[in-house]
Amino acid sequence: MKITRLENCEKTPVTADGALKAFRQVPIGKADGAPNFSMRVFTVEPGGHTPHHSHDSEHLNYIISGSGEVMEGDTPRKIRQGDFIFVPPSARHQYRNTGEETLVLICAVPSKYE
């Protein structure tokens, strides 16, 4: 069993093409012995965004704080603190911080995407 706090997890910049002012932390993942799922936390500063991309597996997201939009393909959809988002397999998506506060979201994915 592992119990941790987000402030104790290493924060690294998202370096994928198309990312801007986005950071990633992995509170629970493969390194902890989690064989199937990883829980990641993305922090996106105002004006920043994650890459516009897709994967062959679903993503399960929860907005911890902030607001912005998630791109569903080329369509922006508003998101804010407290929202849950299901991104289906192969769906092109991107998180954008269009607000004035930092956008922080949990992203649960199969461990191979960690």
C-alpha positions as CSV (number, residue, x, y, z in Angstrom):
1,M,0.0,0.0,0.0
2,K,1.2,3.5,-0.7
3,I,-0.1,6.8,0.8
4,T,1.3,10.0,-0.5
5,R,0.5,13.7,-0.9
6,L,0.7,15.6,-4.2
7,E,3.3,18.0,-2.8
8,N,5.6,15.0,-2.2
9,C,5.6,13.9,-5.9
10,E,8.1,15.1,-8.4
11,K,6.7,17.8,-10.8
12,T,8.1,17.6,-14.4
13,P,7.3,19.7,-17.4
14,V,5.3,18.1,-20.2
15,T,7.7,17.9,-23.1
16,A,5.5,16.5,-25.8
17,D,5.1,18.6,-28.9
18,G,2.3,21.1,-28.5
19,A,2.5,21.4,-24.7
20,L,2.8,24.8,-23.1
21,K,3.1,25.6,-19.4
22,A,2.0,22.1,-18.5
23,F,3.4,19.9,-15.7
24,R,2.9,16.3,-14.7
25,Q,3.1,14.4,-11.4
26,V,2.6,10.7,-10.8
27,P,1.3,10.0,-7.3
28,I,0.6,6.3,-8.1
29,G,2.0,4.4,-11.0
30,K,4.2,1.5,-12.2
31,A,7.1,2.5,-9.9
32,D,4.7,1.8,-7.0
33,G,3.8,-1.7,-8.2
34,A,0.5,-0.6,-9.8
35,P,0.3,-3.1,-12.7
36,N,-2.8,-1.8,-14.4
37,F,-3.6,1.8,-13.8
38,S,-1.7,5.0,-13.1
39,M,-3.0,8.2,-11.5
40,R,-1.3,11.3,-12.9
41,V,-1.9,14.9,-12.0
42,F,-1.5,17.6,-14.6
43,T,-1.0,21.3,-13.7
44,V,-1.6,23.8,-16.5
45,E,-0.7,27.4,-15.9
46,P,-3.0,30.2,-17.3
47,G,-2.6,30.4,-21.0
48,G,-1.1,26.9,-21.1
49,H,-2.3,23.6,-22.6
50,T,-1.5,19.9,-23.0
51,P,-0.7,18.4,-26.4
52,H,-3.7,17.9,-28.8
53,H,-3.4,14.1,-29.0
54,S,-5.2,10.7,-28.8
55,H,-4.5,7.3,-27.3
56,D,-5.9,3.8,-27.9
57,S,-7.3,3.7,-24.3
58,E,-9.7,5.8,-22.3
59,H,-8.8,8.6,-19.9
60,L,-10.7,9.3,-16.7
61,N,-10.2,12.8,-15.5
62,Y,-11.3,15.0,-12.5
63,I,-10.8,18.7,-12.3
64,I,-9.3,19.4,-8.8
65,S,-9.1,23.2,-9.3
66,G,-9.3,25.9,-11.9
67,S,-11.2,26.2,-15.1
68,G,-10.7,26.1,-18.8
69,E,-11.7,23.9,-21.7
70,V,-11.1,20.4,-23.0
71,M,-11.0,20.0,-26.8
72,E,-13.2,17.2,-28.0
73,G,-11.6,16.9,-31.4
74,D,-11.8,20.4,-32.6
75,T,-14.7,21.4,-30.4
76,P,-13.9,23.3,-27.1
77,R,-16.0,22.3,-24.1
78,K,-16.0,24.3,-20.8
79,I,-14.6,22.6,-17.7
80,R,-14.3,23.7,-14.1
81,Q,-13.5,22.5,-10.6
82,G,-15.5,19.4,-9.7
83,D,-16.1,18.2,-13.2
84,F,-15.4,14.5,-14.2
85,I,-14.5,13.9,-17.8
86,F,-14.4,10.6,-19.7
87,V,-12.3,10.7,-22.8
88,P,-13.1,7.6,-25.0
89,P,-10.4,5.5,-26.6
90,S,-8.8,7.2,-29.7
91,A,-10.6,10.5,-29.1
92,R,-8.4,13.5,-29.9
93,H,-8.3,15.8,-26.9
94,Q,-6.4,18.6,-25.2
95,Y,-6.8,20.5,-21.9
96,R,-6.5,24.3,-22.1
97,N,-6.3,26.7,-19.2
98,T,-8.4,29.7,-20.4
99,G,-8.9,30.9,-16.8
100,E,-6.9,33.1,-14.5
101,E,-6.1,30.4,-11.9
102,T,-3.9,27.3,-12.3
103,L,-5.8,24.3,-13.8
104,V,-5.1,21.1,-11.9
105,L,-6.6,17.7,-13.0
106,I,-6.3,14.0,-12.2
107,C,-5.8,11.8,-15.2
108,A,-6.2,8.0,-14.6
109,V,-4.9,5.9,-17.4
110,P,-3.6,2.4,-18.1
111,S,0.0,2.2,-16.7
112,K,1.5,1.9,-20.2
113,Y,0.7,5.6,-20.7
114,E,2.5,6.7,-17.6
